[in-house]
Amino acid sequence: MGPVEELRTRLADAGEDVRTELDAIHRNGLRLGKLVNTLLDFSRIEAGRMQARCYEPVELGAVTAELASVFRSAVERAGLTFEVDCPALDEPVHVDRTMWEKVILNLLSNALKFTFEGTVRVTVRRSSPHAVVTVADTGTGVPEAEMPRLFERFHRIENARSRSNEGSGIGLALVRELVALHGGTIDAESAEGQGTAFTVRVPFGTAHLPEGSVVSEPAGTRASATADPYVHEALRRLPVSAEGVAGGGGPEGREAGPLGSDAGPTRSARVLVADDNADMREYLTRILTAGGYEVTAVTDGVEALDAARRRTPDLVVSDVMMPRLNGLELVSRLRGDSRTASVPVLLLSARAGQEASVEGLRAGADDYLVKPFAAAELLARVRANVELARLRGHHLRWRTALVDSLQEAFFVCDESGAVVEINAAFTDILGYGTEDLPYAPVHPWWPDADADPGAHEQVGDAFAGLLENARGSYTVPVTRRDGRRLWIAVTYNKAEDPDTGRRVTVGTFRDVTAQHYAVQRETALAALSTSLSRASSMPEALSGALDQLRSLWHADVVLAAVFDGDDTPALTATDPDLCWADLPEGRRERLDALRGRPPLTVVTEHSGAGVLLEHPQGPLTLWVDLGGDRPFTSEDQLLLSLLSGHLAQGLVRAHQIDQQREAAIALQRAILGPARLPDGFAVRYEPASRPLEVGGDWYDTVTLPDGRIGIVVGDCVGHGLEAASVMGQLRSACRAPLLQDPSPGRTLAALDQFAAGVTGALCTTVFCGVLDPASGELTYSSAGHPPGILVHRDGTVRLLEESRALPLAVRPGRTRPEAMCSLSARATLLLYTDGLVERRRLPLSTGIERAGDAVQEGRDMPVEELAGAVMARLAPDGGHDDDVALLLYRHPAPLDITFPAESSQLAPVRRALRSWLAQCELPPNAVQNVLVAAGEACANAIEHGHRNAPGDDVRLRAVALVDTVRVTVADSGRWKDPRPAANAHRGRGMSLMRAMMQQVTVSPGPSGTTVDMQMRIA
């Protein structure tokens, strides 16, 4: 090394290139000298000629700490923590300094080589009768299977991660031999992925050492030059810094003088150099840069693969033996990636011979060069491979340029659905580039399954279709790399690789986020407008709008609280069972706090959002709860604000319509018919035109001066508001003649004349009758109206078809006929308009027959229940398309008497009840039983129920059905508790009632006592 040192000194002022070359020669000379010395040491040990110069007494802690300090700069430059804990021992240890230096330096060099993060630790301790030195690290560790061979000569662990793949495999073997010459031992403990600890034990004293090799005084304290090769080699293994190679080398990729006018390529090419040896890496970089190439240098195969994927080079020059990923595996990975499959690879290796070359070429390399090589040969091979690759890759580059020129994103999926090729527009839209290809499903741009399961499922379904179908298109939500939600419209088709026969999916997509949200806003506004327009009231409008919002966002629940001045706000929710008190305290506070926000300003929290809007009855706060499925995005906020403003306007309109409707309904009900009907009657009315409550049909009952009841059911032509206006005039016109002259025929004749002068009254049909509720006699006349239906208690049905004549205003001035019939006890009369019985493609008689059957089957029902049952049974599936009016009467009408709680009232009540029972045509014994039972119930009500408040009212109600008589007596007091022991001659009223009637129920309560009695009759 002397001549090299002299040249370095003499040429200290020479150019940078010269000094760089001399530094490389010097470093490699040191490495070679270290390797030769190590081999010589082994040779001496095997020959038995390895002897220590002298074993001198040293303070082992100080000597070891001094040797360790030589490595401090290298360890700290590697980003590791270096801990040296070497206190003074209580007695010296006899060591050969040169041998001990090799032991410590080898162990430290190994620790630095295999440790990438954490700590390297050196400790010295006494463990009688030994001095114990430990060198430990937190590096990659040694596999358990390799531990028995750890100190074996020339053994190296394959595929171990290290800073360099260089090494002879004799360092640890030499350390063990050197420690043995000191009479000591070395052990190792290691856990893969956690680190390794080497423990050296050296005995105190001299008894274990050869005679004549021990000196009594130490020779010196300074470390020898033995450490230089170790330190230089360690520094060269460290990563390249911004200033150059760690350890002081020149920068990689710097320019050098040209090697010849034809050495470089015809135009600049990118070359990727991969070598774990820093000197070789720099040498290759200098040669190729001087040859006109753009060079990127990396330290191993993993870095080379990442660099090639980030930016595809024109050529890869790679060493074969490298840590983490060797050159052969690098070639295999490059060939397996569509982005780098066509990149030529030139392998460099110190392994000569045909077998090594064949192995490299078989792995997929384009060329193989054996070290050492001439720079001119390297440049020639590089140029040849670059030019050949350019010729072969012209079509591929042209295709790539065309694909990248597309404004739409382009992608190719393999058979598994992994995205293996993309263009620049793909990266621009989604933010995912070629460096991470291939993108295996589930692709990273899919919406998160936990945050937004609905969107994730939507994309999953679309992706399944892409794999199954030959072609198609879809629009789905995706998540850009920066987290923004996008919507893309995808079109795809299947294609077949002509070389391999593999089927791939080729597709394009474009960003349609703006269009999607515009359509979403328009669709949501249209749906909300439709919902508001269909609502018949303001509560219905609000409820329908909340349902629309819930459907739009797939929300768990949507709430609206109206603060109308009451202590408890009025709550409307998509969950109909939810009330204000059921809400969690936090939710109530959130809704209340929204009142302090500006109107239509959306407030978000977790996975929900709220907004304040105006409501005719007070501030309305609205909350949309997504239930934690996904966040409420800015687009969601904009849409909610827009819909809320539309909803506020809709509610104002609905409120105005409600007010108008209430006024209209009041007017409609005024012309429809009496709000209070005589006893025994029940009516139903259903207009065909909603939301009107009236149409062209009507009913009326008129109490006549002589106690009889006028009954009118009519039907004007048409329906809706025009027919209702005609109906109102005819109904009013019919009442006056009926009150003046209770004759149905003459009433219809007078109405006939009136109708002739009313536009729209032509062909109106009317049934007019006069009923005597005491006798059941009915006089009637029909102006073209469907016949009334009379159902007797035995089930026989009679149609009131007599006295039929033409509808009104057809031939006015003619006399109208009359007919009479008698309603038997417990008979039911049905009058109706044709909307009840008229059906398309069926004769009217069929509908009339069905109506008769409905009354016949329900004749044992109370008349009010029967009216609902008839309407339900005869209602068509799609609802009535014509107005319907229905009037029912049960003869006799129920008896309903309210009298003061005085004993003098018992006789009149008894007479009224007897007369009513006679109308019901009950057997004499049944009449007597009812009278006795009712008398006892009334007497009890007067005596017991009102003992503290005499004169209060008692109510008696009697109803006769086909086979049952029911009597109810109710008071407003409380009966005394029975005391049979104190009043032996009293307390038999209840027993008597139960004996007379088949069912007796006494129901006391805070508002009084009710006695309900029933009897079956034939």
Rosetta blueprint (number, residue, H / E / L):
1 M L
2 G H
3 P H
4 V H
5 E H
6 E H
7 L H
8 R H
9 T H
10 R H
11 L L
12 A L
13 D L
14 A L
15 G L
16 E H
17 D H
18 V H
19 R H
20 T H
21 E H
22 L H
23 D H
24 A H
25 I H
26 H H
27 R H
28 N H
29 G H
30 L H
31 R H
32 L H
33 G H
34 K H
35 L H
36 V H
37 N H
38 T H
39 L H
40 L H
41 D H
42 F H
43 S H
44 R H
45 I H
46 E H
47 A H
48 G L
49 R L
50 M L
51 Q L
52 A L
53 R L
54 C L
55 Y E
56 E E
57 P E
58 V E
59 E L
60 L H
61 G H
62 A H
63 V H
64 T H
65 A H
66 E H
67 L H
68 A H
69 S H
70 V H
71 F L
72 R H
73 S H
74 A H
75 V H
76 E H
77 R H
78 A L
79 G L
80 L L
81 T E
82 F E
83 E E
84 V E
85 D E
86 C L
87 P L
88 A L
89 L L
90 D L
91 E L
92 P L
93 V E
94 H E
95 V E
96 D L
97 R H
98 T H
99 M H
100 W H
101 E H
102 K H
103 V H
104 I H
105 L H
106 N H
107 L H
108 L H
109 S H
110 N H
111 A H
112 L H
113 K H
114 F H
115 T L
116 F L
117 E L
118 G L
119 T E
120 V E
121 R E
122 V E
123 T E
124 V E
125 R E
126 R E
127 S E
128 S L
129 P L
130 H E
131 A E
132 V E
133 V E
134 T E
135 V E
136 A E
137 D E
138 T L
139 G L
140 T L
141 G L
142 V L
143 P L
144 E H
145 A H
146 E H
147 M H
148 P H
149 R H
150 L L
151 F L
152 E L
153 R L
154 F L
155 H L
156 R L
157 I L
158 E L
159 N L
160 A L
161 R L
162 S L
163 R L
164 S L
165 N L
166 E L
167 G L
168 S L
169 G L
170 I L
171 G H
172 L H
173 A H
174 L H
175 V H
176 R H
177 E H
178 L H
179 V H
180 A H
181 L H
182 H L
183 G L
184 G L
185 T E
186 I E
187 D E
188 A E
189 E E
190 S E
191 A E
192 E L
193 G L
194 Q L
195 G E
196 T E
197 A E
198 F E
199 T E
200 V E
201 R E
202 V E
203 P E
204 F L
205 G L
206 T L
207 A L
208 H L
209 L L
210 P L
211 E L
212 G L
213 S L
214 V E
215 V L
216 S L
217 E L
218 P L
219 A L
220 G L
221 T L
222 R L
223 A L
224 S L
225 A L
226 T L
227 A H
228 D H
229 P H
230 Y H
231 V H
232 H H
233 E H
234 A H
235 L H
236 R H
237 R L
238 L L
239 P L
240 V L
241 S E
242 A L
243 E L
244 G E
245 V L
246 A L
247 G L
248 G L
249 G L
250 G L
251 P L
252 E L
253 G L
254 R L
255 E L
256 A L
257 G L
258 P L
259 L L
260 G L
261 S L
262 D L
263 A L
264 G L
265 P L
266 T L
267 R L
268 S L
269 A L
270 R E
271 V E
272 L E
273 V E
274 A E
275 D L
276 D L
277 N L
278 A H
279 D H
280 M H
281 R H
282 E H
283 Y H
284 L H
285 T H
286 R H
287 I H
288 L H
289 T H
290 A H
291 G L
292 G L
293 Y L
294 E E
295 V E
296 T E
297 A E
298 V E
299 T L
300 D L
301 G H
302 V H
303 E H
304 A H
305 L H
306 D H
307 A H
308 A H
309 R H
310 R H
311 R L
312 T L
313 P L
314 D L
315 L E
316 V E
317 V E
318 S E
319 D E
320 V L
321 M L
322 M L
323 P L
324 R L
325 L L
326 N L
327 G H
328 L H
329 E H
330 L H
331 V H
332 S H
333 R H
334 L H
335 R H
336 G L
337 D L
338 S L
339 R L
340 T L
341 A L
342 S L
343 V L
344 P L
345 V E
346 L E
347 L E
348 L E
349 S E
350 A L
351 R L
352 A L
353 G L
354 Q H
355 E H
356 A H
357 S H
358 V H
359 E H
360 G H
361 L H
362 R H
363 A L
364 G L
365 A L
366 D L
367 D E
368 Y E
369 L E
370 V E
371 K L
372 P L
373 F L
374 A L
375 A H
376 A H
377 E H
378 L H
379 L H
380 A H
381 R H
382 V H
383 R H
384 A H
385 N H
386 V H
387 E H
388 L H
389 A H
390 R H
391 L H
392 R H
393 G H
394 H H
395 H H
396 L H
397 R H
398 W H
399 R H
400 T H
401 A H
402 L H
403 V H
404 D H
405 S H
406 L L
407 Q L
408 E L
409 A E
410 F E
411 F E
412 V E
413 C E
414 D L
415 E L
416 S L
417 G L
418 A L
419 V E
420 V E
421 E E
422 I E
423 N L
424 A H
425 A H
426 F H
427 T H
428 D H
429 I H
430 L H
431 G L
432 Y L
433 G L
434 T H
435 E H
436 D H
437 L L
438 P L
439 Y E
440 A L
441 P L
442 V L
443 H L
444 P L
445 W L
446 W L
447 P L
448 D L
449 A L
450 D L
451 A L
452 D L
453 P H
454 G H
455 A H
456 H H
457 E H
458 Q H
459 V H
460 G H
461 D H
462 A H
463 F H
464 A H
465 G H
466 L H
467 L H
468 E H
469 N L
470 A L
471 R E
472 G E
473 S E
474 Y E
475 T E
476 V E
477 P E
478 V E
479 T E
480 R L
481 R L
482 D L
483 G L
484 R L
485 R E
486 L E
487 W E
488 I E
489 A E
490 V E
491 T E
492 Y E
493 N E
494 K E
495 A E
496 E E
497 D L
498 P L
499 D L
500 T L
501 G L
502 R L
503 R E
504 V E
505 T E
506 V E
507 G E
508 T E
509 F E
510 R E
511 D E
512 V L
513 T H
514 A H
515 Q H
516 H H
517 Y H
518 A H
519 V H
520 Q H
521 R H
522 E H
523 T H
524 A H
525 L H
526 A H
527 A H
528 L H
529 S H
530 T H
531 S H
532 L H
533 S H
534 R H
535 A L
536 S L
537 S L
538 M H
539 P H
540 E H
541 A H
542 L H
543 S H
544 G H
545 A H
546 L H
547 D H
548 Q H
549 L H
550 R H
551 S H
552 L H
553 W H
554 H L
555 A L
556 D L
557 V E
558 V E
559 L E
560 A E
561 A E
562 V E
563 F L
564 D L
565 G L
566 D L
567 D L
568 T L
569 P L
570 A E
571 L E
572 T E
573 A E
574 T L
575 D L
576 P L
577 D L
578 L L
579 C L
580 W H
581 A H
582 D H
583 L L
584 P L
585 E H
586 G H
587 R H
588 R H
589 E H
590 R H
591 L H
592 D H
593 A H
594 L H
595 R H
596 G H
597 R L
598 P L
599 P L
600 L L
601 T L
602 V L
603 V E
604 T E
605 E E
606 H L
607 S L
608 G E
609 A E
610 G E
611 V E
612 L E
613 L E
614 E E
615 H E
616 P L
617 Q L
618 G E
619 P E
620 L E
621 T E
622 L E
623 W E
624 V E
625 D E
626 L L
627 G L
628 G L
629 D L
630 R L
631 P L
632 F L
633 T L
634 S H
635 E H
636 D H
637 Q H
638 L H
639 L H
640 L H
641 S H
642 L H
643 L H
644 S H
645 G H
646 H H
647 L H
648 A H
649 Q H
650 G H
651 L H
652 V H
653 R H
654 A H
655 H H
656 Q H
657 I H
658 D H
659 Q H
660 Q H
661 R H
662 E H
663 A H
664 A H
665 I H
666 A H
667 L H
668 Q H
669 R H
670 A H
671 I H
672 L H
673 G L
674 P L
675 A L
676 R L
677 L L
678 P L
679 D L
680 G L
681 F E
682 A E
683 V E
684 R E
685 Y E
686 E E
687 P L
688 A L
689 S L
690 R L
691 P L
692 L L
693 E L
694 V L
695 G L
696 G L
697 D E
698 W E
699 Y E
700 D E
701 T E
702 V E
703 T E
704 L L
705 P L
706 D L
707 G L
708 R L
709 I E
710 G E
711 I E
712 V E
713 V E
714 G E
715 D E
716 C L
717 V L
718 G L
719 H L
720 G L
721 L H
722 E H
723 A H
724 A H
725 S H
726 V H
727 M H
728 G H
729 Q H
730 L H
731 R H
732 S H
733 A H
734 C H
735 R H
736 A H
737 P H
738 L H
739 L H
740 Q H
741 D L
742 P L
743 S L
744 P H
745 G H
746 R H
747 T H
748 L H
749 A H
750 A H
751 L H
752 D H
753 Q H
754 F H
755 A H
756 A H
757 G L
758 V L
759 T L
760 G L
761 A L
762 L L
763 C L
764 T L
765 T E
766 V E
767 F E
768 C E
769 G E
770 V E
771 L E
772 D L
773 P L
774 A L
775 S L
776 G L
777 E E
778 L E
779 T E
780 Y E
781 S E
782 S E
783 A E
784 G L
785 H L
786 P L
787 P L
788 G E
789 I E
790 L E
791 V E
792 H L
793 R L
794 D L
795 G L
796 T L
797 V E
798 R E
799 L E
800 L E
801 E L
802 E L
803 S L
804 R E
805 A E
806 L L
807 P L
808 L L
809 A L
810 V L
811 R L
812 P L
813 G L
814 R L
815 T L
816 R L
817 P L
818 E L
819 A E
820 M E
821 C E
822 S E
823 L L
824 S L
825 A L
826 R L
827 A L
828 T E
829 L E
830 L E
831 L E
832 Y E
833 T L
834 D H
835 G H
836 L H
837 V L
838 E L
839 R L
840 R L
841 R L
842 L L
843 P L
844 L H
845 S H
846 T H
847 G H
848 I H
849 E H
850 R H
851 A H
852 G H
853 D H
854 A H
855 V H
856 Q H
857 E H
858 G L
859 R L
860 D L
861 M L
862 P L
863 V H
864 E H
865 E H
866 L H
867 A H
868 G H
869 A H
870 V H
871 M H
872 A H
873 R H
874 L H
875 A L
876 P L
877 D L
878 G L
879 G L
880 H L
881 D L
882 D L
883 D L
884 V E
885 A E
886 L E
887 L E
888 L E
889 Y E
890 R E
891 H L
892 P L
893 A L
894 P L
895 L E
896 D E
897 I E
898 T E
899 F E
900 P E
901 A L
902 E L
903 S H
904 S H
905 Q H
906 L H
907 A H
908 P H
909 V H
910 R H
911 R H
912 A H
913 L H
914 R H
915 S H
916 W H
917 L H
918 A H
919 Q H
920 C L
921 E L
922 L L
923 P L
924 P H
925 N H
926 A H
927 V H
928 Q H
929 N H
930 V H
931 L H
932 V H
933 A H
934 A H
935 G H
936 E H
937 A H
938 C H
939 A H
940 N H
941 A H
942 I H
943 E H
944 H H
945 G H
946 H L
947 R L
948 N L
949 A L
950 P L
951 G L
952 D L
953 D E
954 V E
955 R E
956 L E
957 R E
958 A E
959 V E
960 A E
961 L L
962 V L
963 D L
964 T E
965 V E
966 R E
967 V E
968 T E
969 V E
970 A E
971 D L
972 S L
973 G L
974 R L
975 W L
976 K L
977 D L
978 P L
979 R L
980 P L
981 A L
982 A L
983 N L
984 A L
985 H L
986 R L
987 G L
988 R L
989 G H
990 M H
991 S H
992 L H
993 M H
994 R H
995 A H
996 M H
997 M L
998 Q L
999 Q E
1000 V E
1001 T E
1002 V E
1003 S E
1004 P E
1005 G E
1006 P L
1007 S L
1008 G E
1009 T E
1010 T E
1011 V E
1012 D E
1013 M E
1014 Q E
1015 M E
1016 R E
1017 I L
1018 A L
